[in-house]
Each structure stands twice: as structure tokens, then as C-alpha cells.
Amino acid sequence: MEQGLKIQVEELFAEADLVKWFTMLHEAVKDVKDKNPMFREPLENLDSKLEELNPLIKSIENKYSTKKKKKEKSVAKLKDVLDQPKWEVGKMVKQIENGNELVRKCSKLSPWNVFHALQLVDLKKCLNRLLRILTEEGSRNALGKMVVSREHLRSVTTLADVTVGLDEPLRDLKNMFFKDNVSMLVLNGFGGYGKTTLAIKFCEDKEVKAVFKKNIFFVPVSKEPNLDVIQALRQRMAGRDDPLLLVLDDVWSNSEYLLKEFYDLNLRNCKILVTSRIQFRGFGTPYNLKALNDADSMTLLRHSASLGDISSVQDLLREVLEHCKGVPLAISVIGKSLCGKDTNFWRSRLADWFKGSIPDFDAELLLSLQSSIDALGDNEAIIRECFMDLASFPEGQRISAAAFIDMWAELYNLDEDSLSITILHELASRGLANLVITRNIEILDDYYIEHFVRQHDRLKDLAIYNAKLDPIEYRKSLIVVSGDNQPINASRLCISSGGLISLFRKCKYVQKSQPINARLLSISSDGKSSTQWKSVRLPQLEVLVLNFTTENNAVPEFVQKTHKLKALIVTNYGSLPTELSNFHLLKSLSNLKRIRLERISIHSITKNFVPLNSLKKISLYMCNIGQAFCNCSIKISDAWPCLKEMNIDYCDDLRELPTELCDLVHMEILSITNCHKLSGLPEEIGKLENLEVLRLRSCTDLERLPVSIERLTKLYRLDMYNCFSIKELPEGIDKMSSLRRINVGQCSRLDELPVSVWVLDVQLEKVICDEEKKHLWEPFIARDKIKVAKEQPNLNWLEMPPL
């Protein structure tokens, strides 16, 4: 798809003389950007983007200069393209042609004109898309060889605790969808209207489930869609005949071509539901979701503010709702922020709303949402900081709570994992985040790998707006997004991977050689390196977050000089584990305590193993491990001599725990979970004499524990939940004198216990098992210590069928 578009764009630019229009646009931007300070920032954004495109446009001009085309043919072809608004190439052409006039108008407009500002933003999006097409390297034919895991086709999301005003739209959707001639339905509505909530409600409807059964795919698309996953899904769908429902959630205008691909499949028994703020003409049947009426708005506000039927504040409620404009997200967030406050507090908030000004976004909605941030007291400053940190990850993605545990432990000294989880619950209770727990809390037993966070894009806008309130010299974090070349003046600065020069240019008091004192840096990169990062100095940096989407990536070179760095969080959002080079640059970091890697090939970092003498915790999620820790250049115990915690989760190629890991004698926590092919643990595991927690949850092929486990005399917790191949416990389990908790829920083949278990009765505090296995424990352990594992599946976790 991308290669075809690239050729179309190149040919069309050459034939229609659009190089001239591009040049005129670039000259207009350079001429106008300093004439009207109101538009300086968006015009500087355009200027930087046009500079990036300039060599590509010149190469097109040179490439096609020898190919003579008749003017009449060019005009006819251009007209043909522009007469088809669904064709993305035509839209880009039109926007670039009209861009010159738009930019010239900005020199005469005063005060700020929101309409023109939005047009400039849209023009920049067009240029972003053009850049992506022209720099596309190779086709995506390799997708046919990819194996897409079900993890990529899940949406960790949840319905609101109460939904109002959706019953009628739900009936409408079902009536429209079940018509034979409707294959695609586009659910439109403004941000915060509840489109995603309605889509989830639709997926969970009994009638819908009866038709599609388990063939319900829910795919968040958002601003930067995962093309690998979507393309592989499309190919897989083409071979199915049974009824299938695909939900493409939060589709942006730059993804119209994806709708065309799915729409053109014209599959029998396949229905596609699209949610978007955009009305995609020519694709399926449109349905417009409206704002809540007064009665439903009042119901939602009363629930969110926990007011019940109290009538004394009715007039105040009406005033609040005047600001919310029937937007469920705004009503819910504001209601929760006012919950438990007295009427004087409510009145002061109302007064503040009349004073606010947010020119960059939908002012009325964000001004309403802002009240929930303003309501935070001085003693709740950490809640505000953590809310801002949620924006460190790409939009629309599911974020593991474990990432925030590592981040906040170092930024805010939250040494206990439960403290970070408490903050996430607090953010969720205020409507500022969506927290989903996919397992029963009791079964998790203080283990948070099943906790996930998502943030509504409107709330991310709110976080960015709040970032712009603080003077730049007080910034604490930088959030870097590939493709946006201009910074936002903020305590949390949003710039691109190549945007630091822009920062220095805009801030007169900042020189190139002057360090940036941010403690948190988040880079969301498309894999393209930038030489501008080499000279960056970040002497105060403590947490680095790297978000990738490409196959091969690298640790930035500036990292070797970030001597205060304490935590590194690397997440690959592609379908397959990626290579990570430059890992050796971490060697000089004497304060690095935590590393979290997601979808990374571990072999790429162990082939040139480097010592990390201060490393205390490493987490590997959906990584390729294989034999990565075997035959390393140096022993792992020498490389990580102080390691105390290792978490390995969903690493499908892990068949045996490397014996070398048993030399990490200072290890206190070892968690190996959801590694379904793990068949055995090394006998040497008894060498981990300081181990306090051993989790083997959902290692379904694991048949036995090594005899040497009895030597783990400091082990406090043994978790084997859902290890259904386990048939027996070791005879010497009575020698584990510190053991207090055992979880053997869903261990269906465990049919007998060693007699030595009776010795544990005095020391054990809790045994978790299945109802049908209670009788095994009751002869040995006091009944009040035996807890039945009641798995309560989260119905809001939209499972996708395996591909």
C-alpha cells in the first residue's frame, strides 16, 4: 500500500508541477512566521517539516525531469484524482496547493483564530503523512511471514462504572448492523462522547455475541496505527467464512486508506465497526453519536460526584453541566473531582472556569476537564505529577502498570510497588486514567503484572496543556515524539527526536552547550536516528523511556553521559521482538538500578554483555530469550552482581531457565510467568539462597520443581498458580523454614501432597487452592488458612481469537 502511494505521489507531483506549489508554500511559511506572533509556533512547526521534506521533493524533480508529459494529460489526471475525495493522494495535493493562501492569511489575522490554527495543524498532518510515504523503505510483503500474537489483538479497556444515554444508540447500532447490506458502520462523535464505550458495550451485548461468538476483534488504531498488526489481521480475515466482527477504534484521518483496504475486501459474514471523530464519506453507513441530554447528564454527574438524590445542590449541578456541554468524559471527570467537596469549593471552581483560556485545543471541553487538575490540593502534588507521566507512552496503547512502578520508584521514591498502584487507583477514581486488572486481586497476591493503564486522548491533551503552564526553566520532563519537530514550552517538553535545535532557537537564554535539567525523558521514535542527540547533555536525567515501532533500534548515544540515570524502560510496539543495539553504552552508568524491556531480542544485548554493577531489577516482557544467557562473554553473576529481582513474562521461547541465572546469589524475587513452554527449572536453583519470592504462574508445561528447592530457606512466597502440569510438591518442602504463602490454584494435576507438609502448619499464613483440592490440605493445614481460588474473569477484557 505504502509503495503504491509513494509512486503515485512522485508521479503526480512531477506531472502537475506540484513542486512549484511546494516551493511557494515553503517560501510563504518562512515569510510569515515572524510577522504574527500568534501563529509563530504552528508556522515554525510547518517550516521544520518542510525543511525535512525539501531534499525529497528535489529528488522527485530530478528523477522526473527527463520524462516529458503533455500538460493536457497532467491536468486531466490531476482532475481525475481530485474528483475522488476518498483518494489520499488527491487530498494531499489539494492541501499543499491551498497551503500558500492559508499561510498568507495568517499574517493578517488578529487575535488568535482557532479555525485557521486548526487548518495549520491539519496541513502539518498532511506533510507528516507525505514524509512517511516518501521515506518508505521496501514493501510490507514480509508480513506474510509474521506470526501475530493474540496479545497484539487485545484491547485492555473497560466500561465506565456507569453508562447512561447509550441504550438507544446501542439499539440503533444493532438494527443497522444486522441488515444484510451493511458491512461497515462508522460511529462518529466528538472526543469524549463515549464512542469507545459504546463500541465495547456493543461487543459485549448478548445478541451480538450470539451472532459472532468468539470472532470479535477489537483493534485500537489511534493516531499512529500498528500497520503490521492490521495488515496481518486483514490477511487472516480474508480466509474466514464464519461470522466475524472487527472493531477499528479511534481511527484518525490519516488512516482512511486502512478503511479502504478493509472495505474493499467485501467479505461475506464480516461486519466492521469504525469509531472516529472523522466522517469518512464513501465508507459504510454513518452513525452520529450525540451529546447526552439534560436528564442523562444530570444522572451521570450525580453518580460521579456521589450525590445520590440530594436536591440542595441542584442549581450548582446545572451550572456545572452548562460547562460540560453533555460530554460524558467531561461530566465524569469533573464529578469525580468535586466528589466530597463542600458547596464553597464548587462555587470557586465554577468561578475559575470563567477565567480560563485554552486557545490550542477544544477550549470548552478542556477547560471543563482542567477543573479536576485544579482541584488537587498542595498535598496531592504527586497525583498531578503522575498524571503528567502517563503521557510518556504513545497514544492509544495499553501500558503495563509495572512500567510506572519502575518509573515512580526512582522519581518519587515509591519503594513499595503497592504505593504506585495506589496512585493509579487514585487517578482512575478521579477519571484521569483507565485502570484494568485482568485477574482476581486475591489470586494476584500483590503481583501487578496483570494491571494495565490506558489514557483517553482528550486527557492526554489535558496533560500536554498543563505541561505548557510552567516556565521552561522549571521543566522536569521531556516527551519526545518522532515527526513533530517543534517543542512546546513546558515543564514537560514535547519535542521530536530531531527537535532540540528548535528548542535552543526558541529559548534565547538556552545555549546549545547548556544542559537540560529534565529528570524524565520519553522518546517515541520511528527508528530514525538523529545526530542532534549526540551533543545533548542531560545531567539530571533519572528515568529514560524509549518507545519503538521498527525492527532494529538503538540506545541513544547521549545515554553514556547520563550518570544519574536510574531506570531504563524500552517498549517495542511492533509485532515481533526487535534488536536493540548500543546496549554497551550503559556500562558507565553507576546509578542504573532498573531495566524493563518489552518485545526485545535479549540476544542482541547479551552478545556484547557489559557489567551493570548497580542493577537491582530487570523485567523482560514478551522478549525473545532462547539461549541468550548461555555462553556470554562474561558470567551473568559478574555482569549483574547486585541483581535482586528478575521478572520474565510471556517469553514464549523460554523452554528451560538458563543455569547461569542461578549464580545470581543475591536474587530475592524471581518471577517467571506466562511462559507456557517452560518445562523445567535447573537443579542449581537451590543456590539462590537469598530468594524470598518465587513465582511460576501459568507456566503450563512445568511438570515438577527441582529437589534443591528445599534449600531456599528464605523463601517466603511460592506461587504456582495455573501450573496445571505440576503433579507433586518436593518431599523436602518442610525444610523451607520461611515459607508463609503457597498458591497452587488451577494446579489440576496435583493429586497428592508429601507428608512433610504437616510441618508447615505452624508457619504458613495462607494456602490458595481450588475448591476440589481443599481436601488435600485440610489434614495438614488449619482450615482458616486455606483460601479457595475464585477466578473472576474480567468481562471487560475483550479477548481476541488466536490467529
TARA-V591694 format. One record per residue. N is the residue number from 1. RES is the residue in one letter. PSI is psi in whole degrees, -180 to 180 (none if undefined). Layout:
BEGIN
N;RES;PSI / N;RES;PSI
END
This chain:
BEGIN
1;M;-48 / 2;E;-41 / 3;Q;-42 / 4;G;-42 / 5;L;-39 / 6;K;-46 / 7;I;-42 / 8;Q;-44 / 9;V;-47 / 10;E;-48 / 11;E;-42 / 12;L;-39 / 13;F;-42 / 14;A;-46 / 15;E;-39 / 16;A;10 / 17;D;38 / 18;L;-14 / 19;V;-37 / 20;K;-44 / 21;W;-37 / 22;F;-45 / 23;T;-43 / 24;M;-41 / 25;L;-45 / 26;H;-42 / 27;E;-39 / 28;A;-43 / 29;V;-46 / 30;K;-35 / 31;D;-36 / 32;V;-26 / 33;K;-27 / 34;D;1 / 35;K;-27 / 36;N;104 / 37;P;-23 / 38;M;-30 / 39;F;12 / 40;R;-46 / 41;E;-52 / 42;P;-32 / 43;L;-34 / 44;E;-35 / 45;N;-46 / 46;L;-42 / 47;D;-46 / 48;S;-40 / 49;K;-40 / 50;L;-36 / 51;E;-38 / 52;E;-35 / 53;L;-23 / 54;N;-50 / 55;P;-29 / 56;L;-40 / 57;I;-41 / 58;K;-36 / 59;S;-34 / 60;I;-44 / 61;E;-43 / 62;N;-38 / 63;K;-38 / 64;Y;5 / 65;S;-27 / 66;T;-7 / 67;K;107 / 68;K;127 / 69;K;145 / 70;K;138 / 71;K;-39 / 72;E;-41 / 73;K;-39 / 74;S;-48 / 75;V;-42 / 76;A;-43 / 77;K;-41 / 78;L;-44 / 79;K;-40 / 80;D;-40 / 81;V;-46 / 82;L;-21 / 83;D;-4 / 84;Q;88 / 85;P;-20 / 86;K;-14 / 87;W;119 / 88;E;-35 / 89;V;-45 / 90;G;-38 / 91;K;-41 / 92;M;-42 / 93;V;-48 / 94;K;-42 / 95;Q;-39 / 96;I;-40 / 97;E;-40 / 98;N;-12 / 99;G;-38 / 100;N;-49 / 101;E;-42 / 102;L;-47 / 103;V;-40 / 104;R;-35 / 105;K;-31 / 106;C;-23 / 107;S;-17 / 108;K;-8 / 109;L;134 / 110;S;134 / 111;P;-158 / 112;W;131 / 113;N;109 / 114;V;-39 / 115;F;-47 / 116;H;-34 / 117;A;-42 / 118;L;-36 / 119;Q;-37 / 120;L;-40 / 121;V;-42 / 122;D;-37 / 123;L;-41 / 124;K;-38 / 125;K;-40 / 126;C;-44 / 127;L;-36 / 128;N;-46 / 129;R;-42 / 130;L;-44 / 131;L;-42 / 132;R;-38 / 133;I;-47 / 134;L;-21 / 135;T;7 / 136;E;130 / 137;E;108 / 138;G;167 / 139;S;175 / 140;R;30 / 141;N;-23 / 142;A;-12 / 143;L;-32 / 144;G;-22 / 145;K;-7 / 146;M;147 / 147;V;116 / 148;V;122 / 149;S;156 / 150;R;-19 / 151;E;-34 / 152;H;-15 / 153;L;32 / 154;R;149 / 155;S;112 / 156;V;95 / 157;T;171 / 158;T;154 / 159;L;154 / 160;A;157 / 161;D;-21 / 162;V;138 / 163;T;134 / 164;V;152 / 165;G;12 / 166;L;-7 / 167;D;-46 / 168;E;-47 / 169;P;-36 / 170;L;-43 / 171;R;-40 / 172;D;-45 / 173;L;-45 / 174;K;-43 / 175;N;-40 / 176;M;-40 / 177;F;-34 / 178;F;9 / 179;K;142 / 180;D;-32 / 181;N;5 / 182;V;113 / 183;S;-27 / 184;M;134 / 185;L;129 / 186;V;112 / 187;L;110 / 188;N;158 / 189;G;157 / 190;F;163 / 191;G;133 / 192;G;3 / 193;Y;-14 / 194;G;26 / 195;K;-47 / 196;T;-41 / 197;T;-43 / 198;L;-40 / 199;A;-41 / 200;I;-44 / 201;K;-38 / 202;F;-45 / 203;C;-31 / 204;E;-1 / 205;D;139 / 206;K;-42 / 207;E;-39 / 208;V;-45 / 209;K;-34 / 210;A;-32 / 211;V;-48 / 212;F;-13 / 213;K;-122 / 214;K;1 / 215;N;58 / 216;I;115 / 217;F;126 / 218;F;110 / 219;V;112 / 220;P;125 / 221;V;-56 / 222;S;-165 / 223;K;-40 / 224;E;88 / 225;P;149 / 226;N;95 / 227;L;-33 / 228;D;-49 / 229;V;-46 / 230;I;-41 / 231;Q;-42 / 232;A;-39 / 233;L;-43 / 234;R;-43 / 235;Q;-39 / 236;R;-39 / 237;M;-33 / 238;A;-19 / 239;G;12 / 240;R;143 / 241;D;-21 / 242;D;157 / 243;P;135 / 244;L;138 / 245;L;124 / 246;L;125 / 247;V;119 / 248;L;104 / 249;D;136 / 250;D;59 / 251;V;128 / 252;W;168 / 253;S;-30 / 254;N;-2 / 255;S;20 / 256;E;-34 / 257;Y;-29 / 258;L;-41 / 259;L;-40 / 260;K;-41 / 261;E;-48 / 262;F;-40 / 263;Y;-39 / 264;D;-15 / 265;L;-36 / 266;N;50 / 267;L;140 / 268;R;138 / 269;N;15 / 270;C;129 / 271;K;139 / 272;I;124 / 273;L;124 / 274;V;133 / 275;T;136 / 276;S;156 / 277;R;-11 / 278;I;141 / 279;Q;107 / 280;F;100 / 281;R;138 / 282;G;-3 / 283;F;100 / 284;G;-170 / 285;T;127 / 286;P;148 / 287;Y;123 / 288;N;117 / 289;L;124 / 290;K;167 / 291;A;163 / 292;L;146 / 293;N;175 / 294;D;-43 / 295;A;-46 / 296;D;-36 / 297;S;-43 / 298;M;-41 / 299;T;-46 / 300;L;-41 / 301;L;-44 / 302;R;-41 / 303;H;-46 / 304;S;-35 / 305;A;3 / 306;S;47 / 307;L;-16 / 308;G;-131 / 309;D;15 / 310;I;128 / 311;S;-10 / 312;S;-18 / 313;V;20 / 314;Q;-43 / 315;D;-40 / 316;L;-39 / 317;L;-41 / 318;R;-39 / 319;E;-41 / 320;V;-44 / 321;L;-25 / 322;E;-32 / 323;H;-23 / 324;C;-19 / 325;K;29 / 326;G;14 / 327;V;115 / 328;P;-41 / 329;L;-46 / 330;A;-44 / 331;I;-45 / 332;S;-47 / 333;V;-44 / 334;I;-43 / 335;G;-43 / 336;K;-33 / 337;S;-24 / 338;L;-5 / 339;C;128 / 340;G;1 / 341;K;155 / 342;D;172 / 343;T;-30 / 344;N;-39 / 345;F;-43 / 346;W;-45 / 347;R;-38 / 348;S;-36 / 349;R;-41 / 350;L;-41 / 351;A;-38 / 352;D;-36 / 353;W;-33 / 354;F;-16 / 355;K;-17 / 356;G;161 / 357;S;120 / 358;I;85 / 359;P;-20 / 360;D;-24 / 361;F;-173 / 362;D;97 / 363;A;-48 / 364;E;-42 / 365;L;-49 / 366;L;-32 / 367;L;-37 / 368;S;-47 / 369;L;-30 / 370;Q;-27 / 371;S;-30 / 372;S;-29 / 373;I;-41 / 374;D;-28 / 375;A;-13 / 376;L;128 / 377;G;176 / 378;D;-32 / 379;N;0 / 380;E;24 / 381;A;-33 / 382;I;-29 / 383;I;-43 / 384;R;-44 / 385;E;-43 / 386;C;-34 / 387;F;-42 / 388;M;-35 / 389;D;-23 / 390;L;-27 / 391;A;2 / 392;S;-6 / 393;F;154 / 394;P;152 / 395;E;140 / 396;G;2 / 397;Q;151 / 398;R;131 / 399;I;129 / 400;S;133 / 401;A;-25 / 402;A;-30 / 403;A;-40 / 404;F;-31 / 405;I;-47 / 406;D;-41 / 407;M;-51 / 408;W;-24 / 409;A;-37 / 410;E;-35 / 411;L;-37 / 412;Y;14 / 413;N;38 / 414;L;82 / 415;D;-29 / 416;E;129 / 417;D;-36 / 418;S;-26 / 419;L;-41 / 420;S;-40 / 421;I;-36 / 422;T;-40 / 423;I;-41 / 424;L;-40 / 425;H;-38 / 426;E;-43 / 427;L;-41 / 428;A;-39 / 429;S;-24 / 430;R;3 / 431;G;16 / 432;L;-4 / 433;A;163 / 434;N;109 / 435;L;126 / 436;V;132 / 437;I;120 / 438;T;0 / 439;R;162 / 440;N;134 / 441;I;-43 / 442;E;-38 / 443;I;-36 / 444;L;-37 / 445;D;59 / 446;D;28 / 447;Y;126 / 448;Y;21 / 449;I;-16 / 450;E;14 / 451;H;130 / 452;F;155 / 453;V;140 / 454;R;152 / 455;Q;129 / 456;H;143 / 457;D;-28 / 458;R;-36 / 459;L;-30 / 460;K;-39 / 461;D;-41 / 462;L;-41 / 463;A;-42 / 464;I;-40 / 465;Y;-45 / 466;N;-31 / 467;A;-31 / 468;K;-4 / 469;L;-27 / 470;D;146 / 471;P;146 / 472;I;-28 / 473;E;-14 / 474;Y;9 / 475;R;145 / 476;K;-20 / 477;S;155 / 478;L;133 / 479;I;113 / 480;V;125 / 481;V;122 / 482;S;129 / 483;G;-21 / 484;D;109 / 485;N;0 / 486;Q;145 / 487;P;159 / 488;I;126 / 489;N;111 / 490;A;162 / 491;S;-33 / 492;R;110 / 493;L;124 / 494;C;110 / 495;I;-179 / 496;S;173 / 497;S;-12 / 498;G;20 / 499;G;8 / 500;L;-31 / 501;I;-38 / 502;S;-39 / 503;L;-48 / 504;F;-35 / 505;R;-36 / 506;K;-34 / 507;C;105 / 508;K;-29 / 509;Y;-1 / 510;V;125 / 511;Q;159 / 512;K;-37 / 513;S;-7 / 514;Q;136 / 515;P;158 / 516;I;129 / 517;N;30 / 518;A;144 / 519;R;-24 / 520;L;129 / 521;L;126 / 522;S;125 / 523;I;118 / 524;S;109 / 525;S;149 / 526;D;12 / 527;G;-9 / 528;K;130 / 529;S;157 / 530;S;126 / 531;T;-19 / 532;Q;-22 / 533;W;-20 / 534;K;-36 / 535;S;4 / 536;V;137 / 537;R;124 / 538;L;71 / 539;P;-21 / 540;Q;3 / 541;L;129 / 542;E;-28 / 543;V;128 / 544;L;125 / 545;V;122 / 546;L;123 / 547;N;121 / 548;F;161 / 549;T;-2 / 550;T;175 / 551;E;-35 / 552;N;126 / 553;N;169 / 554;A;150 / 555;V;129 / 556;P;147 / 557;E;-27 / 558;F;-16 / 559;V;-34 / 560;Q;-13 / 561;K;3 / 562;T;77 / 563;H;-13 / 564;K;4 / 565;L;129 / 566;K;-25 / 567;A;134 / 568;L;123 / 569;I;114 / 570;V;122 / 571;T;127 / 572;N;120 / 573;Y;11 / 574;G;-179 / 575;S;-30 / 576;L;153 / 577;P;140 / 578;T;157 / 579;E;146 / 580;L;107 / 581;S;177 / 582;N;18 / 583;F;-24 / 584;H;-17 / 585;L;-16 / 586;L;-9 / 587;K;-35 / 588;S;1 / 589;L;100 / 590;S;-9 / 591;N;2 / 592;L;115 / 593;K;-30 / 594;R;136 / 595;I;130 / 596;R;123 / 597;L;130 / 598;E;125 / 599;R;51 / 600;I;142 / 601;S;111 / 602;I;-28 / 603;H;-31 / 604;S;-20 / 605;I;-19 / 606;T;-14 / 607;K;-26 / 608;N;65 / 609;F;136 / 610;V;147 / 611;P;137 / 612;L;88 / 613;N;-19 / 614;S;0 / 615;L;124 / 616;K;-29 / 617;K;135 / 618;I;136 / 619;S;129 / 620;L;115 / 621;Y;121 / 622;M;37 / 623;C;159 / 624;N;117 / 625;I;-53 / 626;G;-125 / 627;Q;28 / 628;A;-34 / 629;F;2 / 630;C;145 / 631;N;39 / 632;C;162 / 633;S;-30 / 634;I;156 / 635;K;143 / 636;I;-31 / 637;S;-26 / 638;D;-32 / 639;A;-40 / 640;W;66 / 641;P;-20 / 642;C;12 / 643;L;129 / 644;K;-19 / 645;E;132 / 646;M;127 / 647;N;124 / 648;I;117 / 649;D;135 / 650;Y;39 / 651;C;93 / 652;D;-21 / 653;D;6 / 654;L;108 / 655;R;-34 / 656;E;140 / 657;L;123 / 658;P;131 / 659;T;-31 / 660;E;-29 / 661;L;-20 / 662;C;-5 / 663;D;-5 / 664;L;75 / 665;V;-14 / 666;H;2 / 667;M;132 / 668;E;-29 / 669;I;124 / 670;L;114 / 671;S;119 / 672;I;102 / 673;T;146 / 674;N;26 / 675;C;86 / 676;H;-18 / 677;K;-1 / 678;L;117 / 679;S;-15 / 680;G;157 / 681;L;145 / 682;P;148 / 683;E;-25 / 684;E;-1 / 685;I;-21 / 686;G;-13 / 687;K;-16 / 688;L;69 / 689;E;-18 / 690;N;6 / 691;L;129 / 692;E;-29 / 693;V;128 / 694;L;113 / 695;R;129 / 696;L;33 / 697;R;132 / 698;S;30 / 699;C;85 / 700;T;-18 / 701;D;-5 / 702;L;121 / 703;E;-26 / 704;R;161 / 705;L;142 / 706;P;151 / 707;V;-34 / 708;S;-8 / 709;I;-22 / 710;E;-16 / 711;R;-4 / 712;L;75 / 713;T;-11 / 714;K;1 / 715;L;124 / 716;Y;-36 / 717;R;130 / 718;L;114 / 719;D;113 / 720;M;29 / 721;Y;132 / 722;N;24 / 723;C;74 / 724;F;-1 / 725;S;-11 / 726;I;127 / 727;K;-19 / 728;E;159 / 729;L;153 / 730;P;144 / 731;E;-34 / 732;G;25 / 733;I;-23 / 734;D;-17 / 735;K;-8 / 736;M;82 / 737;S;-16 / 738;S;0 / 739;L;126 / 740;R;-28 / 741;R;134 / 742;I;132 / 743;N;110 / 744;V;28 / 745;G;145 / 746;Q;20 / 747;C;76 / 748;S;-22 / 749;R;1 / 750;L;99 / 751;D;-9 / 752;E;157 / 753;L;149 / 754;P;148 / 755;V;-28 / 756;S;-12 / 757;V;-30 / 758;W;-26 / 759;V;-26 / 760;L;-9 / 761;D;-39 / 762;V;-40 / 763;Q;-29 / 764;L;140 / 765;E;-31 / 766;K;137 / 767;V;121 / 768;I;124 / 769;C;176 / 770;D;159 / 771;E;-44 / 772;E;-6 / 773;K;2 / 774;K;-36 / 775;H;-23 / 776;L;-35 / 777;W;-28 / 778;E;-32 / 779;P;-17 / 780;F;-32 / 781;I;142 / 782;A;138 / 783;R;-32 / 784;D;-11 / 785;K;-10 / 786;I;120 / 787;K;133 / 788;V;131 / 789;A;108 / 790;K;93 / 791;E;122 / 792;Q;95 / 793;P;140 / 794;N;108 / 795;L;-12 / 796;N;0 / 797;W;106 / 798;L;101 / 799;E;141 / 800;M;139 / 801;P;145 / 802;P;142 / 803;L;none
END
